[in-house]
């Protein structure tokens, strides 16, 4: 049972999440033989003020 956590700065639209989850689940099916109905994908949308690279916040 694959579990994939996608973390992004900012927001994604429902359509973007659908497309990304489709690509991820198709890739796991193709390359690892993992059925789509056993693949879990979670999206964490983090505001830029809560995410930094080095000492620079993204927001």
matplotlib code that plots the C-alpha trace (Angstrom):
import matplotlib.pyplot as plt

x = [0.0, 1.9, 1.5, 2.6, 2.8, 3.0, 4.0, 3.7, 4.0, 0.7, -2.5, -3.4, -6.7, -8.8, -8.0, -4.3, -4.6, -6.6, -4.0, -1.1, -2.8, -3.5, 0.1, 1.4, -1.0, -0.4, 3.4, 3.2, 1.0, 3.3, 6.7, 5.9, 2.7, 0.8, -2.9, -4.5, -7.1, -4.4, -2.4, -3.0, -1.9, -2.1, -1.6, -0.2, -0.6, 1.7, 1.6, 4.9, 5.3, 5.5, 8.2, 11.7, 14.8, 17.8, 17.0, 14.6, 10.8, 8.8, 6.1]
y = [0.0, 3.1, 6.3, 9.5, 12.9, 15.9, 19.1, 22.4, 26.1, 27.7, 26.3, 23.8, 23.7, 20.6, 19.9, 20.2, 17.7, 15.3, 15.4, 15.0, 12.1, 10.4, 10.7, 9.4, 6.5, 5.6, 5.7, 3.4, 1.0, 1.0, 0.8, -1.0, -3.0, -1.2, -1.1, 2.4, 1.4, 0.7, 4.0, 6.9, 10.4, 13.3, 17.0, 19.4, 23.0, 25.1, 28.9, 30.6, 32.1, 28.6, 27.3, 28.4, 27.6, 28.2, 31.5, 32.8, 32.3, 31.8, 34.2]
z = [0.0, -1.2, 0.7, -1.1, 0.6, -1.7, 0.0, -1.9, -1.1, -1.7, -3.1, -5.9, -7.7, -7.5, -11.1, -10.5, -7.6, -9.7, -12.5, -10.1, -8.2, -11.6, -12.7, -9.4, -9.2, -12.9, -12.3, -9.3, -11.2, -14.2, -12.5, -9.2, -10.0, -7.2, -7.8, -7.9, -5.3, -2.8, -3.4, -1.0, -1.9, 0.6, -0.4, 2.2, 1.0, 3.2, 3.2, 2.3, 5.7, 7.1, 4.7, 4.2, 2.2, 4.3, 6.1, 3.5, 3.9, 0.7, 1.9]

ax = plt.figure().add_subplot(projection="3d")
ax.plot(x, y, z, "-o")
ax.set_aspect("equal")
plt.show()
